[in-house]
Amino acid sequence: MPAKIKPSQIHTGTPHPIAGASKIVKSYSSASPNSTKVSSKTPNGSKSLSKSTPSSKSVTKSTTKLANKANIKQDIDPVKLDFHSFGMPLLRKYKQVYKLNVKARASKDDLVLAVNSHHDQLPVDEVDTIARFLFNIRNKRHL
């Protein structure tokens, strides 16, 4: 028998319980990730710090790697759920929570079609999803 799902367990687009969760991902500084600080002594005995910049080859390699990662990310298809494997109570609850325009006595095929098309249209905020996952793992809400 499939487990019952409470309406609170289905994401409804409400804000995340962690204040500022979308600020977890921070932008990189303008300094190159490959630059290092070199310490050297001046003639009067004091230390000075200088930044050494990477060679043009390493910059080209790192930008190529970043470009390849961006292409890979765009090529990945979203995960498809098999809604036919879910029971009617779950599909009806999904319909109720998201207020889908489907007849009350619709067949399972009609519900699966409506739920599948609605699920494919839902936007995914990657930062928020990762923040929720980490929050649930840290607080052991997944058990």
C-alpha positions in Angstrom: 0.0 0.0 0.0 1.6 3.3 -1.0 2.3 5.8 1.8 -0.1 8.7 2.2 1.3 12.1 1.3 0.3 15.1 3.3 -0.3 18.4 1.5 2.6 19.9 3.4 5.0 17.4 1.8 4.3 18.6 -1.7 6.3 21.7 -2.7 3.8 24.5 -3.3 6.3 27.3 -4.0 6.3 28.6 -0.5 9.5 30.3 0.7 12.2 28.1 2.2 12.3 27.9 6.0 16.0 28.9 6.1 16.2 32.7 6.0 18.4 33.7 3.1 18.8 30.2 1.7 19.2 31.6 -1.8 22.3 33.4 -0.6 24.2 30.2 0.0 25.8 30.3 -3.4 28.1 33.3 -3.5 29.6 34.8 -6.5 33.3 34.4 -7.1 35.7 37.3 -6.5 37.3 39.0 -9.4 40.7 37.4 -8.6 41.7 34.5 -10.6 41.2 31.1 -8.8 44.7 30.1 -9.8 46.5 33.3 -8.6 48.7 32.9 -5.5 50.2 35.3 -3.1 54.0 35.3 -3.0 55.9 36.6 0.1 59.2 38.3 -0.4 61.5 40.5 1.8 62.3 44.0 0.7 65.8 45.4 1.2 64.8 47.2 4.4 63.7 43.8 6.0 59.9 44.1 5.8 57.8 41.6 4.0 55.7 42.4 1.0 53.0 40.4 -0.7 52.5 40.3 -4.4 50.1 38.4 -6.5 51.4 36.2 -9.2 49.0 35.8 -12.1 48.7 32.5 -13.9 50.0 32.0 -17.4 47.8 32.5 -20.3 47.7 28.7 -20.9 46.3 28.0 -17.5 43.7 30.7 -18.0 42.7 29.2 -21.3 42.5 25.7 -19.8 40.3 26.9 -16.9 37.9 28.8 -19.2 37.7 25.8 -21.5 36.8 23.6 -18.6 34.1 26.1 -17.4 32.7 26.3 -20.9 32.6 22.5 -21.1 30.8 22.2 -17.7 28.2 24.7 -18.9 27.6 22.7 -22.1 27.3 19.5 -20.1 24.8 21.1 -17.7 22.6 22.2 -20.6 22.7 18.8 -22.3 21.4 17.0 -19.2 17.7 16.1 -19.6 15.4 16.4 -16.6 14.5 13.2 -14.7 11.2 11.8 -15.9 9.0 10.3 -13.3 6.7 7.3 -14.1 3.4 8.6 -12.8 1.7 5.4 -13.9 3.4 3.6 -11.0 1.7 6.0 -8.5 -1.6 5.2 -7.0 -4.9 7.0 -7.6 -4.9 8.7 -4.1 -1.6 10.3 -4.7 -2.5 11.5 -8.2 -5.8 12.9 -6.8 -3.9 14.7 -4.0 -1.5 16.2 -6.5 -4.4 17.4 -8.6 -6.0 18.9 -5.4 -2.8 20.6 -4.2 -1.9 22.1 -7.5 -5.6 22.8 -8.5 -5.3 21.1 -11.9 -8.3 21.5 -14.2 -9.2 17.8 -14.5 -12.7 16.2 -14.1 -13.5 14.8 -10.7 -14.0 11.3 -12.0 -11.1 11.3 -14.4 -9.4 8.0 -15.3 -5.9 7.2 -14.2 -4.6 7.8 -17.7 -6.2 11.3 -17.7 -4.7 12.1 -14.3 -1.3 10.8 -15.3 -1.4 13.0 -18.4 -2.4 16.1 -16.5 0.1 15.5 -13.7 2.9 14.7 -16.0 2.4 17.8 -18.2 2.1 20.0 -15.0 5.2 18.5 -13.5 7.2 19.1 -16.6 6.2 22.8 -16.5 7.3 23.4 -12.9 10.4 25.7 -12.7 13.2 24.3 -10.6 15.3 26.7 -8.5 18.6 24.7 -8.1 19.9 26.8 -5.2 16.7 26.5 -3.3 16.5 22.8 -3.9 20.1 22.2 -2.7 19.5 24.3 0.3 16.3 22.4 1.2 18.1 19.1 0.8 21.0 20.2 3.0 18.6 21.5 5.6 16.6 18.3 5.7 19.7 16.2 6.0 21.1 18.3 8.7 17.9 18.3 10.7 17.2 14.6 9.8 13.7 15.4 8.5 14.1 12.7 5.8 13.6 9.9 8.4 
